[in-house]
Structure formats: structure tokens, C-alpha cells
């Protein structure tokens, strides 16, 4: 049994600083932890080893049809002015919040409708809110669960759940009201750790592709289960959660492939990632870091170790990210912009003060030659990265005057 009751005293031992006011106890349980970005990257790496062609910064513009049946897909790469038509009798539309754009009411009356719901987070120095486990708390304003959890040497506070009114083609941004909402639960439930806007390292927001029936429910009342629609060769799927990604993917593939699915799909009993023999742990790498590297890079771990220095990027911080990981990302993980490297392949831009700007010269020394960028390109990429950070990963503009 993973779930157990904690008395108020036990709760305070697990979560020092938690308010004891009206505390009747807590429910403790174990759960799995993953890194969403690295999970996707490892899936892409495995797909490529199995023969898939994976393209980054490529937009799906139009489903091509012949006599109503899917015949292909028109895609547009960022670096190319000419669209490319891909011939295929089956297209799986797993484009998240954009999933309804490729559907057509001309060929199906059962199109899904996406309600984009934004979830926003605050990233704080761990010393400001020192939690050693994930803590789920009910917000005093609306009773929604909000989490505080340790993350890469910081503490994350989130999430919100509101309608996203902005363009889906722009980075989602936390609002002033969401910032106040998250700070309120911190001050109410952790009164011994007063947190202000000055403490916030960064923010981030994401958009959930919730499939709605259009009845006007409150955002948190919408069904979060995944939904699937089939339209003559187009399989559209949205909703659900990362934890059930394999179930969702298999359902879409079975629907699209029909009877052939049993012949080409890996048995459900097989693990998500194929087993591999790992090299011996280098003496300079801790056991905890070694476990993380095995999970992140799988059969490519030996190549990663040879790709750059095995020293930590930030030796005086809790993060154990290695310089070799940045070098590997530059060489092998489709980095087209500096923000890819610092906000998605790694999270340095979110866990270091001021977007890690003080570290950029050293990152440049390691990474510019591997990316093949001239000095002018690096300067342009750095300006782009800092602009994206200040516009979408820091406090909203009206609050910047209060932040250091």
C-alpha cells in the first residue's frame, strides 16, 4: 500500500514550515517522477533508431485528400520557404492545443473542440520554500489543488487552471492574477517562509488541450480524459495526460492501422524503452547523477560521456547537469535556437537567476563551435533567448518594476 495517513505531527516532519492551523493530518503516497522534455527527447531518439524521420520546427498546414480520403499532409519547415507535401494514407493528428485546426467539418460532423486551458507556475529558490517532497494543497480561494515540489535545486509552485485567451502561436505567459493566486497559497500555508515577487527566479506556463463539450463548465470541471476522432484516414487525438501517453498512442495507432496493428506494434507487455547495457560509472559522477543519466540517455549514454567535459555546469548549486549534456544537445538534439538549449533541452534558463545570463559567455565557449554559428548568429540568438525569457518566463510586464 502506497497511501497512508499522517498525523499533524508527522505532517510537520515531512513538510517543515507548513502551517499547523486547523491541520487535521495529511495523506502520504508515492508516485512516479519524470522529466517531460527528456522523456520526449528519448522517445524521439528511439524512434530515429527504429528508422523514423523526426523534424523540428516544422508546421503541419493542411491535410490533403483524394475523393474525401486522406492522401497526405502539407508541412512547412521554418528554414524553408517552400512547403513539402508528404504522401500518406494515414495521418495521426496529435498536435495538442492545435488539434482542431487540421480537422474539417466538410468530411466529418464529429470534429473535436479544443478548450485551451492555461496552467502557470512559479520557480523559487529552494531556500525560499524548502520542501523535500511534493506537497499538494487546496487553495483557500477556490479549493483547487496546488502543488509545491522540489525541482532541479529549486521549488516549483503551481499550477493554475484558466482559459487561455492569447494566440496559440505565441508563448503562453503567466498573468498578474495567476502570480498573486500562487503567492497567496504560499503565504497562507507556509507562513514561516514569506515569499514575495522578489524571490521568483522564473515562471512558465503551458496550455492544456482539453476536449470540451461546449457546455460552459468551469475550467477545473472539464473532463481531462483523452478523446479520439477518426475521419477517413485522419486520426485526431487530444486531452489526457503525460502519464498515459503510451496508452493514448497505442489507441491512436490501433485505430489507424486496423487489423495490421497487431503485426507491427510492440506487445503491450514490453517496456516503453528497450533495455540496454550501460558503461561503468565514471568516478567523477555521483550515483544519483548516474541514475539520472541512464534514464535520460539510455543506449546513447556512452556517446554522451565522450561528447564533452563531465564537470557540472553549476558546481555550487543543486543541479547536477554536466557540460557533456550541453555539448550532446548541440550535436544531436535538434537545437536550432539558443532558447531550445537553455529552456527545453536543459532548464538552465529557468533555475538560474536572470536567465543564467552570467553563465552565457562560458556556454558560448563550449557550444558555439558545436552549433557552427558565426559570432553574429550567436549574438542574434542570445538576444532572441533573453527576449523570450523576459516576455514569457519572467514576471508579467506590470510587475517587473517590483522584481529585482
SVG drawing of the C-alpha trace seen along z (x, -y; Angstrom):
<svg xmlns="http://www.w3.org/2000/svg" viewBox="-24 -50 61 60">
<polyline fill="none" stroke="black" stroke-width="0.4" points="0.0,0.0 1.5,-3.3 -1.1,-5.6 -1.0,-6.2 -2.4,-8.7 0.0,-11.2 -0.9,-12.8 -0.4,-16.6 3.0,-16.0 4.1,-13.6 2.9,-16.0 5.0,-18.8 8.1,-16.5 7.6,-15.8 6.8,-19.4 8.6,-21.8 7.1,-25.2 3.6,-24.0 1.0,-25.9 -0.4,-23.9 -3.6,-26.0 -6.7,-23.7 -4.3,-20.9 -6.1,-17.5 -3.5,-15.4 -2.3,-14.5 -2.4,-11.7 1.0,-10.4 1.6,-8.4 4.3,-7.5 4.2,-8.4 6.4,-8.4 8.5,-11.3 9.6,-12.2 11.1,-15.0 8.7,-15.7 11.2,-17.2 13.7,-14.4 11.0,-11.8 10.0,-13.2 13.6,-13.5 14.4,-9.9 11.3,-8.8 12.5,-10.7 15.9,-9.2 14.5,-5.7 12.1,-6.4 15.1,-7.5 17.0,-4.3 14.0,-2.4 14.0,-4.3 11.7,-7.3 12.3,-10.7 11.8,-13.4 11.6,-17.0 11.8,-20.0 10.3,-23.5 8.0,-22.1 4.4,-23.1 1.5,-20.9 -0.5,-23.2 -3.1,-21.1 -4.5,-17.6 -4.5,-16.6 -7.4,-14.4 -8.4,-12.5 -12.2,-11.7 -12.5,-12.6 -9.9,-10.1 -6.6,-11.3 -3.8,-11.2 -1.1,-13.2 0.0,-16.2 1.4,-19.6 4.1,-20.7 6.2,-23.9 9.7,-23.9 10.9,-27.1 14.1,-27.4 12.5,-26.7 10.1,-28.9 8.7,-26.0 6.1,-23.7 6.6,-20.0 3.8,-17.5 4.1,-14.2 2.2,-11.3 0.5,-9.1 -2.9,-7.3 -2.9,-7.8 -2.2,-10.9 -2.3,-10.9 -3.0,-14.4 -1.5,-14.7 -0.8,-18.4 -2.2,-19.2 -3.9,-22.6 -3.8,-22.9 -5.5,-19.6 -8.8,-21.1 -7.0,-23.1 -6.4,-20.1 -9.9,-18.7 -12.6,-19.5 -16.3,-19.8 -16.6,-19.0 -15.6,-15.4 -16.8,-14.7 -19.6,-16.0 -17.8,-14.6 -14.9,-17.0 -13.4,-17.6 -13.4,-21.0 -10.4,-22.1 -10.7,-24.4 -7.2,-25.8 -6.6,-26.0 -3.5,-27.6 -1.5,-26.3 1.2,-28.6 4.0,-28.0 6.4,-30.0 10.1,-28.8 11.6,-29.8 15.0,-29.3 14.7,-26.1 15.8,-28.2 12.7,-30.4 10.3,-27.4 12.3,-24.3 10.2,-21.3 11.8,-17.9 8.8,-16.1 5.8,-17.1 3.1,-18.7 -0.5,-19.0 -2.5,-21.7 -6.0,-23.1 -6.1,-26.7 -8.2,-28.7 -9.8,-30.8 -11.4,-28.0 -10.4,-24.7 -8.3,-23.7 -5.2,-21.5 -1.9,-23.4 1.5,-21.7 4.8,-22.7 7.6,-20.4 11.4,-20.3 12.8,-20.6 16.4,-20.8 17.5,-22.5 14.6,-24.9 11.0,-24.7 8.1,-25.0 4.7,-26.3 1.8,-25.6 -0.5,-25.2 -3.4,-27.4 -6.3,-26.5 -7.8,-29.2 -9.0,-29.8 -6.1,-30.8 -7.2,-33.8 -3.9,-34.5 -2.7,-33.3 -1.6,-29.7 1.2,-30.7 2.8,-32.8 4.5,-31.5 1.9,-31.4 2.6,-33.8 1.6,-33.9 -0.8,-36.7 -0.6,-39.1 -3.7,-37.4 -2.2,-34.0 1.0,-35.2 -1.0,-36.6 -3.0,-33.4 0.1,-31.3 1.8,-33.6 -1.4,-33.7 -1.3,-29.9 2.4,-30.1 1.8,-32.8 -1.3,-31.2 0.1,-27.7 3.8,-28.4 3.6,-31.5 7.2,-30.9 8.5,-31.3 7.3,-34.7 7.6,-34.8 7.4,-37.9 7.8,-38.6 11.5,-39.5 12.1,-35.8 10.8,-34.5 13.5,-33.1 11.3,-32.5 7.9,-31.4 6.5,-29.2 3.0,-28.5 1.6,-25.7 -1.6,-25.2 -3.7,-22.0 -5.6,-20.7 -8.8,-19.9 -11.6,-18.4 -14.8,-20.2 -18.5,-19.6 -19.0,-23.3 -21.5,-23.4 -19.7,-26.2 -18.2,-24.3 -15.7,-26.0 -12.2,-25.2 -11.4,-22.8 -14.7,-20.9 -13.8,-20.0 -13.2,-16.3 -9.4,-15.7 -9.7,-12.3 -8.3,-11.9 -10.6,-11.9 -10.2,-10.4 -11.8,-11.1 -11.4,-9.2 -12.1,-10.9 -11.3,-8.7 -7.6,-8.4 -7.2,-11.2 -6.9,-10.1 -7.1,-13.2 -6.3,-12.7 -6.2,-15.2 -6.6,-15.6 -5.3,-13.1 -2.1,-13.3 1.6,-12.6 1.4,-9.7 -0.9,-7.8 1.0,-8.8 1.6,-5.1 -2.0,-4.1 -3.1,-7.1 -0.5,-6.4 -1.4,-2.8 -5.1,-3.6 -4.5,-6.0 -2.2,-3.5 -4.7,-0.6 -7.5,-2.8 -5.4,-4.0 -3.7,-0.7 -6.7,1.5 -6.1,5.3 -2.4,4.6 -1.8,3.1 -1.2,6.5 1.5,7.3 3.6,4.1 3.1,2.8 5.3,3.9 3.5,6.1 2.0,4.1 3.9,6.3 7.2,4.9 8.7,1.9 8.5,-1.6 12.2,-1.7 14.3,1.2 16.9,2.5 20.5,1.6 23.9,2.3 25.4,-0.8 29.1,-1.6 30.7,-1.7 30.0,-4.9 32.9,-7.3 34.4,-8.1 33.7,-11.8 29.9,-11.3 27.7,-10.7 25.5,-7.7 22.4,-9.9 23.6,-11.8 24.5,-8.4 21.0,-7.1 19.5,-10.2 21.9,-10.0 20.9,-6.3 17.3,-7.3 17.7,-10.4 20.0,-8.9 19.6,-5.2 21.7,-3.4 23.4,-6.7 24.9,-7.2 28.4,-6.1 28.4,-8.5 27.2,-11.3 30.1,-10.7 32.5,-11.2 30.9,-14.3 32.3,-16.9 33.6,-17.6 32.0,-15.6 32.1,-18.5 28.9,-20.1 27.8,-23.3 26.8,-24.9 29.1,-23.2 27.9,-25.3 24.2,-24.6 22.0,-21.5 21.6,-20.9 24.0,-18.1 23.7,-19.0 27.0,-18.2 28.8,-20.2 28.8,-17.0 24.9,-17.2 25.0,-20.7 27.6,-19.5 25.5,-16.4 22.3,-18.6 24.2,-20.9 25.4,-17.9 22.4,-15.5 19.2,-17.1 18.0,-19.4 19.0,-22.7 18.0,-25.4 17.9,-28.3 19.6,-29.1 16.3,-29.0 16.0,-25.4 19.2,-24.6 18.5,-26.7 14.8,-26.4 13.9,-23.0 16.9,-20.6 18.1,-21.8 16.3,-24.1 19.2,-26.4 17.3,-29.5 14.6,-28.8 16.6,-27.7 19.4,-30.3 19.0,-33.9 18.4,-36.4 18.0,-33.6 21.6,-32.4 22.9,-35.5 26.1,-35.4 26.9,-31.9 26.3,-32.8 30.0,-33.6 31.0,-30.1 28.1,-28.4 29.2,-30.2 32.8,-28.9 31.5,-25.3 28.6,-25.5 29.1,-28.0 31.7,-25.8 29.4,-22.7 26.5,-24.6 28.5,-26.1 27.2,-29.6 29.2,-32.7 29.6,-35.5 26.8,-37.5 24.4,-34.5 25.4,-33.9 24.6,-37.5 21.3,-37.3 20.4,-34.0 21.4,-35.4 19.2,-38.5 16.3,-36.2 16.7,-34.0 16.8,-36.8 13.8,-38.4 11.8,-35.2 12.8,-34.8 11.8,-38.3 8.5,-38.1 7.4,-34.6 9.5,-33.2 9.7,-36.1 7.0,-38.1 4.4,-39.9 5.4,-43.4 3.4,-45.3 5.2,-43.6 8.8,-43.9 9.3,-47.2 8.8,-45.3 11.2,-42.5 14.9,-42.5"/>
</svg>
